[in-house]
Amino acid sequence: MTKARWFRLSVVLVPILMILLIIVYWDNVGTANFYLHTSFSRPHSSGAIPGIAEGEDWEALRDVDEFLAKLLSSNVKQNSSISKKTEQPLLQGSSKPVASNLEENVRGYDWSTHDARASLDQEKLQVERQRTLREFCANSSFTFPTKERSFDDIPNYELNHLIVDDRHGIIYCYVPKVACTNWKRVMIVLSESLLDQGVPYRDPLDIPREHVHNTSTHLTFNKFWRRYGKFSRHLMKIKLKKYTKFLFVRDPFVRLISAFRSKFELENEEFYRRFAIPMLKLYSNHTNLPTSVSEAFGAGLKVSFSDFIQYLLDPRTEKMAPFNEHWRQVYRLCHPCQIDYDFIGKLETLDEDAAHLLQLLKVDRLLRFPPSYRNRTASSWEDDWFAKIPLAWRRQLYKLYEADFVLFGYPKPENLLKD
């Protein structure tokens, strides 16, 4: 009698457990199991996933992955039809952007059209950019901090720049001062992670800036641990294998100039209190500084570019806390030697790269990338900005950001590093 009761109970419980497993797996891995997301994600060999050594439990993980994919395959047609119904072409961009704060007002936008004939050979560009990155990651004679660690060695808090869109199978590593506000807007539209009066945003520029940079808006890798516990790394690796991964980079020195202009030449209360006050005290010998940025600016108390460079080079800075994300090196934000990126965009070719990427992601009918800022910090400004910076400091600064120059193919600024 007892055996019969247990048998009946197991007949009921086993299907329920299988259904729960399917639901959890579907939430974790998303549609990427079925390769529905893009046409250009490269197939990876079994040893290509960062953090998994050859033969190290990978076969077991892959068997589980394939088994569950087959188990779920009966839902493919249904999900595909639902996706086609919901992903209708989005409305054209607004006639003008939402100017939500001073920074965006100051910058303005460039709405001019670009000649398609002047577009670059994107396929060759990507091959060259990825070749350069992989060669230097594999070059044992070129070293920099954290290069040799595996993906599993990266702490969760260092994965907070990897934004995941499960609807389209996309992972974007955002780099501040490299069009990240607008790329975050694009990710919000694609993932439908933010609603306006109950309806997902359809035009990236309709999304207020303060919502764009709210950490709760985006699903990032560092949130996986709280949601999935000990399975989080396994899920990250599955998504890294099957999703399309991209990032955008910029000349490192120009990015620093842009960060300085944005955070210290404009009134920014947070950056004034956290960074400007210590810099003014340490490097300009100011005391009894105003508590608000408006008072400081009114009194002519502003951080100089020289103060900012001293702060970056001061060994005490990193001992107190890691660099702020606006001037932290890209290799520390996006881990390009541990993550095999499918697309590397550059701010210097933003318009062409963005258009090409959206086409490759097959989302170019859904939205367009917002227009560029018309007064974007230019590379030609470097000589003027660094004119008063001592040569020894420039050379130290280059060493600090050398990995970003080399990995992403930016030429060494010889004119700034010679007598």
C-alpha positions, 0 to 999 in steps of 0.5 A, a space after each residue: 500500500 505504501 509503495 503504491 502511494 509513493 508511486 502515485 505521488 512520484 507520477 504526479 511530482 516528476 512532471 511538475 519538477 520537470 516543468 519547473 526545471 524547464 521554466 527556470 532554464 527558459 528564463 535563464 538561457 532565453 531564446 539563444 538556445 535556438 540560435 534565433 537571435 542573430 546571423 553572425 554569432 560565431 560558433 565556438 569550439 568546446 574550449 573557447 568559452 572563457 573560464 572553462 579549461 579543456 575537458 573541465 566539466 564542459 562536456 557535462 554542461 553541454 549535454 545538459 544544455 543540448 538535452 534541455 534544448 531538445 526538450 524545449 524544441 516543441 515550443 520553438 515554432 510557437 515562440 517564433 510566431 509570438 516574436 514576429 507578432 510583437 516585434 513590429 517596426 518601431 516608429 521613426 526617431 523623434 524630430 528632436 531629442 529629449 534634453 533632460 539635463 545640462 550636459 545633453 543641452 550643452 552637447 546637442 545632436 548632429 542630425 545631418 545625413 551621412 553619405 552611404 558611399 563613404 561607409 567603411 568596409 565593415 567586415 574587413 574592419 571587424 576582422 582586423 579589430 578582432 585579430 589585433 585584440 586576440 593577438 595581443 591577448 595571446 602574446 605572452 610578452 605583452 602584459 597588463 594587470 588581470 590579463 592572465 586570469 580566467 573568466 571564473 576569477 573575475 569577481 561578480 562586482 566587476 561584471 556590472 557593465 555587461 548588459 543582457 538582452 534575452 529577447 534578442 540574445 545580445 550582451 553589451 559591455 558599456 564603456 562610459 564616454 563612448 556613446 554608452 547613454 544611447 547604447 543603453 537606450 537601444 538595449 532598453 528598447 530591445 529588451 523592453 525592460 522599461 515601460 512608459 505608461 504600461 507600454 515599452 519604449 519604442 524610440 531610444 531618445 524618448 527614454 529620460 537620461 535619469 532612467 537610462 543610468 538607473 542600475 535597476 533598469 538593466 539586467 547585468 551579469 553581476 545581478 545573476 548571483 542574487 537571482 541564480 545562486 551557484 548556477 550563475 556562472 554556468 548561465 553566464 557561460 552559456 549566454 557568452 557562448 550563444 549570445 552576440 557580444 559587443 562593445 564600443 571603445 575610444 582613443 584612451 586619452 581622448 576619452 579622459 579629456 571627455 570625462 574631464 569635460 563632462 564631470 568637472 567643467 559642468 556643474 555636477 554635485 556628485 562628482 564635485 563632492 566625491 572627487 573635486 573636493 579631494 583633488 582641490 585639497 591635494 593638488 591645489 592646496 585649497 582649504 575650506 572649500 564650499 560644500 556645493 558645486 554652484 558655490 565653488 564655480 561661483 568662486 572660480 574654484 574648479 579642478 584643472 586638467 593637471 589636477 585630474 592627471 595628478 589624481 589618476 597617477 597618484 598611487 593613493 587613488 587606487 588604494 582608496 577605491 578603484 577608478 571611477 567607471 568614467 576613467 577606468 580602463 576598458 580592459 578592466 570594464 569589459 575583460 576583452 581577453 576573457 570574453 570573446 566579443 563578436 563586434 568591436 565598435 569605435 566612437 571614431 566610426 560610430 555612425 557606420 559601426 552602429 548602422 552595421 551592428 544593428 543590421 547584423 543584429 537584425 533589429 535595424 527595422 525596429 529602431 535606429 541608433 540616435 544621432 551623434 553629438 555635434 561637439 564630440 571631443 576630437 582627437 585633434 584636441 590632445 596636443 592642446 589639452 596636454 600642452 601643460 602636462 609635464 612629459 614625465 606625467 604623460 609617459 606615466 599616463 600612457 603606461 596606465 592606459 597602454 593596454 587599451 591603446 594596444 588591444 584596440 589598435 590605437 596608435 601610440 601618441 608619440 607626439 605627446 611622449 617625446 621631448 
